[in-house]
Amino acid sequence: MRLLLIHADNFWFKVKERALREAEEEAMEEFSKRNVLVAFVSVEEGDDVETAKKAANDLTEVKKRVGASSIVIYPYAHLSSNLASPSNAIALLSSLHSFVRELGEEAERAPFGWYKEFYIHCLGHPLSELSRTVSNVEELRISKSLEICTKFDGVSMRFFRDAVVHYISQLAGARTVTDGEPASDSQAGVVMRPNSGKLLPCVNERIGVFVKVLKDVPLPENFEDDANRYVLKRKDANGVLVDVNRYIYYLLIEAVKRQEKGLAPMLPLWMAPIQIRLLPISSKFLDQAIEMGKSLSPFRVDVDDTEERLGSKIRRAGGEWIPFVAVIGEREALTGTLTVRIRESGEQLTLTPEELKAKVKDPLALRQPFPFLVSERS
């Protein structure tokens, strides 16, 4: 958001004719007042309610410093070449007006989308002409909590992003996912934007990945770690924008909180790259493990076919936060069952493959990103 601030002894404008098809119905045809801070405002692409709040604070601070009696918000498209859509600009100018009033200041707003004749008499003192650039870029500090973002490899992180995109789309009731802005309630759009400021894993990577939906979704707007407060979703007149990488980080933090309570850290089942891992206790039971693994389709299943000891296989599965880990040995081979460790509850149960499938609840049913055999991972 770009602001040109003029402390005027006298400011007058008169609405002339419509400039844009999307122009709002003018609230006033003519306005005149003395000793005002006139804020010429260009709303830019990427601005949101947080931007408007910051701009309101800046306006009230300058108004008090120059001793103006009130503030006039005047839409002015000539301060930027990266303008927001008319609908978003109108919504944010209205928000800016409301926020200034909530701060206890008198304020008026000129209508958006109209040609206007105006007269301004600048007072000419050192603070009478100022400019401001207000953005929603956060000043982020390096947080120890961000180390959790490096736990998983690139394949897993790409799967997390894909899973989150589909999960948020489903929450919003969208049936399809497209690139760019969604055209209707039945669509969700994936939007890519370069980030500025300090680059940090998850929360401010070089290219931000966002899901744009037209309906609100039941996710927190903000969350915190040990150093920062992060914006997770932003709402504007055109819908809701959810930061995919930050939602991944939010879920990773929630997993760590489980660990701090003495529970096993884990992600939602729909987000796990591998949902079930089968561990044959020796190569003797590998063929049966492979057969059982195939019977567990369509869930994301793999078989640890390495020559390592069972204890090493169990530790590897635990380190990957795999929700269901099933052991196959002599007893299981004879009975056609699995000894299953359920990560969420810590229970160990004897289950048939069909009973295990009944416990896996995954609304997304995405394809698994890893090979069926652990030994084939690169």
C-alpha positions as CSV (number, residue, x, y, z in Angstrom):
1,M,0.0,0.0,0.0
2,R,1.4,3.4,-1.1
3,L,0.5,6.6,0.8
4,L,1.2,10.2,-0.1
5,L,0.4,12.3,2.9
6,I,-0.3,16.1,2.6
7,H,-1.1,18.3,5.6
8,A,-3.5,20.8,4.0
9,D,-4.8,24.1,5.3
10,N,-7.8,23.5,2.9
11,F,-8.9,20.5,0.9
12,W,-11.9,20.3,-1.4
13,F,-13.1,17.7,-4.0
14,K,-16.1,17.2,-6.2
15,V,-17.2,13.9,-7.9
16,K,-17.4,14.3,-11.6
17,E,-18.0,11.0,-13.5
18,R,-17.5,7.3,-13.3
19,A,-14.0,6.1,-14.1
20,L,-14.4,2.4,-13.6
21,R,-17.2,-0.1,-14.2
22,E,-16.6,-1.4,-10.7
23,A,-16.8,2.0,-9.0
24,E,-18.6,2.1,-5.7
25,E,-21.6,4.2,-5.4
26,E,-20.3,7.5,-4.2
27,A,-21.0,8.3,-0.5
28,M,-20.6,12.0,-1.1
29,E,-20.7,14.3,-4.1
30,E,-18.7,17.1,-2.7
31,F,-16.4,17.6,0.4
32,S,-14.5,20.5,1.9
33,K,-12.6,20.8,5.1
34,R,-9.7,22.8,6.7
35,N,-6.6,21.6,8.6
36,V,-6.8,18.0,7.4
37,L,-4.3,15.2,6.7
38,V,-5.0,14.1,3.1
39,A,-3.9,10.5,2.5
40,F,-3.7,9.7,-1.2
41,V,-3.7,5.9,-1.3
42,S,-2.9,3.2,-3.8
43,V,-3.9,-0.3,-2.8
44,E,-1.5,-2.9,-4.2
45,E,-1.7,-6.6,-5.1
46,G,-0.9,-8.6,-2.0
47,D,-2.2,-6.0,0.5
48,D,-4.6,-7.4,3.1
49,V,-6.4,-6.4,6.3
50,E,-3.1,-6.5,8.2
51,T,-1.7,-3.9,5.7
52,A,-4.7,-1.7,6.3
53,K,-4.2,-1.9,10.1
54,K,-0.5,-0.9,9.7
55,A,-1.5,2.0,7.4
56,A,-4.2,3.2,9.9
57,N,-1.5,3.3,12.7
58,D,0.8,5.3,10.4
59,L,-1.9,7.8,9.5
60,T,-3.0,8.4,13.1
61,E,0.6,8.9,14.1
62,V,1.3,11.5,11.4
63,K,-2.0,13.2,12.0
64,K,-1.1,13.7,15.7
65,R,2.5,14.9,14.8
66,V,1.3,17.6,12.4
67,G,-1.8,18.7,14.5
68,A,-4.4,18.0,11.8
69,S,-8.0,17.9,12.9
70,S,-9.0,14.9,10.8
71,I,-7.9,12.5,8.1
72,V,-9.2,12.2,4.5
73,I,-8.6,8.9,2.7
74,Y,-8.5,9.6,-1.1
75,P,-8.1,6.7,-3.5
76,Y,-5.3,7.5,-5.9
77,A,-4.1,4.9,-8.5
78,H,-1.0,6.8,-9.6
79,L,1.4,5.9,-6.8
80,S,1.9,2.2,-7.9
81,S,2.0,0.1,-11.1
82,N,1.0,-3.0,-9.1
83,L,-2.5,-2.2,-8.2
84,A,-5.0,-4.5,-6.5
85,S,-8.2,-5.5,-8.1
86,P,-11.0,-2.9,-7.8
87,S,-13.1,-5.1,-5.4
88,N,-10.1,-5.7,-3.1
89,A,-9.1,-2.0,-3.2
90,I,-12.6,-0.9,-2.2
91,A,-12.7,-3.5,0.6
92,L,-9.3,-2.4,2.0
93,L,-9.9,1.3,1.7
94,S,-13.1,0.7,3.7
95,S,-11.1,-1.3,6.2
96,L,-8.5,1.5,6.5
97,H,-11.3,4.0,7.1
98,S,-12.8,1.8,9.8
99,F,-9.5,1.1,11.5
100,V,-8.6,4.9,11.7
101,R,-12.0,5.5,13.3
102,E,-11.5,2.6,15.7
103,L,-8.3,4.4,16.8
104,G,-10.5,7.3,17.9
105,E,-9.7,9.6,14.9
106,E,-12.2,11.6,12.8
107,A,-11.9,10.4,9.2
108,E,-13.7,10.7,5.8
109,R,-13.2,8.6,2.6
110,A,-13.6,9.7,-1.0
111,P,-15.4,7.3,-3.3
112,F,-13.3,4.8,-5.3
113,G,-13.6,4.6,-9.1
114,W,-14.7,8.1,-9.9
115,Y,-13.0,11.1,-11.6
116,K,-12.9,13.9,-9.1
117,E,-12.0,17.5,-9.3
118,F,-10.0,18.6,-6.3
119,Y,-8.2,21.6,-4.7
120,I,-5.5,21.3,-2.0
121,H,-3.5,23.9,-0.2
122,C,-0.4,22.4,1.4
123,L,0.8,24.1,4.5
124,G,4.5,23.8,3.5
125,H,6.1,22.9,6.9
126,P,8.8,20.2,7.2
127,L,6.2,17.4,7.8
128,S,3.5,18.6,5.4
129,E,4.5,16.3,2.6
130,L,5.4,12.7,3.5
131,S,5.2,9.3,1.7
132,R,4.8,5.8,3.1
133,T,5.1,2.3,1.8
134,V,3.1,-0.1,4.0
135,S,3.4,-3.9,3.4
136,N,2.4,-7.1,5.2
137,V,6.0,-8.3,5.1
138,E,6.8,-9.6,8.6
139,E,10.0,-8.9,10.5
140,L,10.9,-12.5,11.4
141,R,13.6,-13.6,13.8
142,I,15.5,-16.9,13.5
143,S,13.7,-19.4,15.8
144,K,15.0,-22.6,17.2
145,S,11.7,-24.2,16.5
146,L,12.3,-23.9,12.8
147,E,14.8,-26.8,13.0
148,I,11.8,-29.2,12.8
149,C,11.4,-28.0,9.1
150,T,14.7,-29.8,8.2
151,K,13.6,-33.2,9.7
152,F,12.0,-34.5,6.5
153,D,13.6,-34.9,3.1
154,G,12.6,-33.1,-0.1
155,V,10.2,-35.9,-1.3
156,S,8.3,-35.8,2.0
157,M,8.1,-31.9,2.0
158,R,6.8,-31.9,-1.6
159,F,4.2,-34.5,-0.6
160,F,3.2,-32.4,2.5
161,R,2.6,-29.4,0.2
162,D,0.4,-31.4,-2.1
163,A,-1.5,-33.0,0.8
164,V,-2.1,-29.6,2.4
165,V,-3.3,-28.1,-0.9
166,H,-5.9,-30.9,-1.3
167,Y,-6.9,-30.8,2.4
168,I,-7.6,-27.1,2.4
169,S,-9.5,-27.4,-0.9
170,Q,-11.6,-30.1,0.6
171,L,-12.3,-28.0,3.7
172,A,-13.5,-25.2,1.4
173,G,-15.8,-27.6,-0.5
174,A,-13.8,-27.2,-3.7
175,R,-13.9,-30.2,-6.1
176,T,-11.0,-29.2,-8.3
177,V,-7.6,-27.6,-7.8
178,T,-6.3,-25.2,-10.5
179,D,-3.2,-23.0,-11.0
180,G,-3.9,-19.4,-10.2
181,E,-7.1,-17.7,-9.0
182,P,-10.2,-19.9,-8.5
183,A,-13.1,-19.1,-10.8
184,S,-15.9,-20.4,-8.6
185,D,-16.7,-22.0,-5.2
186,S,-16.1,-25.4,-6.7
187,Q,-12.4,-24.6,-7.4
188,A,-9.3,-23.9,-5.3
189,G,-6.3,-22.2,-6.8
190,V,-2.6,-22.7,-6.2
191,V,-0.8,-19.3,-6.2
192,M,3.0,-18.9,-6.2
193,R,4.5,-15.7,-5.0
194,P,8.2,-14.6,-4.4
195,N,8.8,-13.7,-0.7
196,S,10.8,-10.8,0.5
197,G,12.7,-10.2,3.8
198,K,14.7,-12.8,5.7
199,L,14.4,-16.2,4.1
200,L,13.6,-19.0,6.6
201,P,12.6,-22.6,6.1
202,C,8.8,-23.2,6.0
203,V,7.7,-19.7,7.1
204,N,9.4,-17.5,4.5
205,E,10.9,-19.6,1.7
206,R,12.1,-18.0,-1.6
207,I,8.8,-18.9,-3.3
208,G,5.7,-18.9,-1.2
209,V,3.0,-21.5,-2.0
210,F,-0.6,-20.5,-1.2
211,V,-4.1,-22.0,-1.6
212,K,-6.7,-19.5,-2.7
213,V,-10.3,-20.5,-1.9
214,L,-13.5,-18.4,-2.1
215,K,-15.0,-19.7,1.2
216,D,-13.4,-19.4,4.7
217,V,-11.8,-22.5,6.2
218,P,-11.7,-23.5,9.9
219,L,-7.9,-22.8,10.4
220,P,-6.3,-20.4,12.8
221,E,-5.4,-17.0,11.3
222,N,-2.2,-16.8,13.3
223,F,0.1,-19.0,15.3
224,E,3.3,-18.6,17.3
225,D,6.6,-20.4,17.9
226,D,9.3,-19.4,20.4
227,A,10.3,-16.3,18.5
228,N,7.6,-15.1,16.1
229,R,3.9,-14.7,15.4
230,Y,3.0,-15.9,11.9
231,V,0.0,-15.1,9.7
232,L,-1.4,-18.4,8.3
233,K,-4.4,-17.2,6.4
234,R,-5.5,-13.8,5.0
235,K,-9.0,-12.8,4.1
236,D,-9.9,-10.2,1.5
237,A,-12.9,-9.4,-0.7
238,N,-11.9,-12.1,-3.2
239,G,-11.6,-15.0,-0.8
240,V,-9.1,-16.6,1.6
241,L,-5.4,-17.1,1.0
242,V,-3.7,-19.9,3.1
243,D,0.0,-20.2,3.3
244,V,0.8,-23.8,2.6
245,N,4.3,-23.9,4.0
246,R,3.3,-22.2,7.2
247,Y,0.4,-24.7,7.7
248,I,3.0,-27.5,7.4
249,Y,5.1,-25.7,10.0
250,Y,2.0,-25.3,12.2
251,L,1.3,-29.0,12.1
252,L,5.0,-29.8,12.8
253,I,4.9,-27.6,15.9
254,E,1.7,-29.3,17.0
255,A,3.5,-32.7,16.6
256,V,6.4,-31.4,18.8
257,K,3.9,-30.4,21.4
258,R,2.8,-34.0,21.7
259,Q,6.4,-35.0,22.2
260,E,6.7,-32.4,25.0
261,K,3.7,-34.1,26.7
262,G,5.4,-37.5,26.5
263,L,3.5,-38.7,23.5
264,A,4.9,-39.8,20.1
265,P,5.1,-36.8,17.7
266,M,2.9,-37.4,14.6
267,L,1.2,-35.7,11.7
268,P,-2.4,-36.1,10.6
269,L,-2.9,-39.4,8.9
270,W,-3.9,-37.7,5.6
271,M,-0.5,-36.0,5.6
272,A,1.7,-39.0,6.2
273,P,3.7,-40.0,3.1
274,I,3.7,-43.6,4.3
275,Q,0.7,-44.6,6.5
276,I,1.6,-48.2,7.2
277,R,5.0,-49.9,7.3
278,L,5.4,-53.7,7.4
279,L,8.4,-55.1,9.1
280,P,9.3,-58.8,8.4
281,I,11.5,-59.9,11.2
282,S,13.7,-61.7,8.6
283,S,14.0,-62.4,4.9
284,K,12.0,-65.6,5.5
285,F,8.8,-63.6,5.9
286,L,9.5,-61.0,3.2
287,D,7.2,-62.6,0.6
288,Q,4.3,-62.7,3.0
289,A,5.0,-59.1,4.0
290,I,4.9,-58.1,0.4
291,E,1.7,-60.0,-0.2
292,M,0.0,-58.4,2.9
293,G,1.3,-55.0,1.9
294,K,-0.4,-55.2,-1.5
295,S,-3.6,-56.3,0.2
296,L,-3.6,-53.0,2.2
297,S,-4.2,-50.9,-1.0
298,P,-5.3,-48.1,-1.5
299,F,-3.4,-46.8,1.6
300,R,0.2,-45.7,1.4
301,V,2.1,-48.8,2.4
302,D,5.7,-49.9,2.2
303,V,7.8,-52.9,3.3
304,D,11.1,-52.6,5.1
305,D,13.0,-55.3,3.1
306,T,16.4,-54.3,4.3
307,E,18.7,-56.8,6.0
308,E,18.8,-54.8,9.3
309,R,17.7,-56.2,12.6
310,L,14.1,-55.7,13.7
311,G,15.1,-53.1,16.3
312,S,16.8,-50.9,13.7
313,K,13.7,-51.2,11.5
314,I,11.4,-50.1,14.3
315,R,13.6,-47.1,15.1
316,R,13.6,-46.0,11.5
317,A,9.9,-46.2,11.3
318,G,9.6,-44.3,14.5
319,G,12.0,-41.6,13.2
320,E,9.7,-41.2,10.2
321,W,6.6,-40.8,12.4
322,I,4.8,-43.6,10.5
323,P,1.3,-43.9,12.0
324,F,1.0,-47.8,11.8
325,V,4.0,-50.1,12.1
326,A,3.2,-53.8,11.6
327,V,5.5,-56.7,12.4
328,I,5.4,-60.1,10.6
329,G,7.0,-63.1,12.2
330,E,6.3,-66.8,12.7
331,R,3.1,-66.3,14.6
332,E,1.7,-63.7,12.2
333,A,2.6,-65.8,9.2
334,L,0.7,-68.8,10.6
335,T,-2.4,-66.8,11.6
336,G,-2.5,-64.3,8.7
337,T,-2.4,-61.4,11.2
338,L,-0.2,-58.5,11.9
339,T,1.2,-57.2,15.2
340,V,0.5,-53.5,14.8
341,R,1.9,-50.6,16.8
342,I,-0.5,-47.6,16.6
343,R,1.5,-44.4,17.0
344,E,-1.3,-42.0,18.0
345,S,-2.4,-44.1,21.0
346,G,0.7,-46.2,21.7
347,E,-1.4,-49.4,21.6
348,Q,-0.1,-52.7,20.2
349,L,-2.8,-54.8,18.7
350,T,-3.1,-58.1,16.7
351,L,-5.1,-57.3,13.6
352,T,-5.9,-58.9,10.3
353,P,-5.2,-56.8,7.2
354,E,-8.9,-55.9,6.8
355,E,-9.1,-54.8,10.5
356,L,-6.1,-52.6,10.0
357,K,-7.6,-51.0,6.9
358,A,-10.7,-50.2,8.9
359,K,-8.5,-48.1,11.3
360,V,-6.9,-46.0,8.5
361,K,-9.2,-42.9,7.9
362,D,-7.8,-40.8,5.0
363,P,-10.3,-38.5,3.2
364,L,-7.7,-37.5,0.6
365,A,-6.3,-40.9,-0.6
366,L,-3.3,-39.5,-2.4
367,R,-0.8,-41.7,-4.1
368,Q,2.3,-42.5,-2.1
369,P,5.6,-40.7,-3.0
370,F,8.0,-43.5,-2.0
371,P,8.7,-46.9,-3.5
372,F,6.9,-49.9,-2.1
373,L,10.2,-51.4,-0.9
374,V,12.4,-49.4,1.5
375,S,15.5,-50.7,-0.1
376,E,14.6,-49.0,-3.4
377,R,14.6,-45.5,-1.9
378,S,17.3,-43.4,-3.4
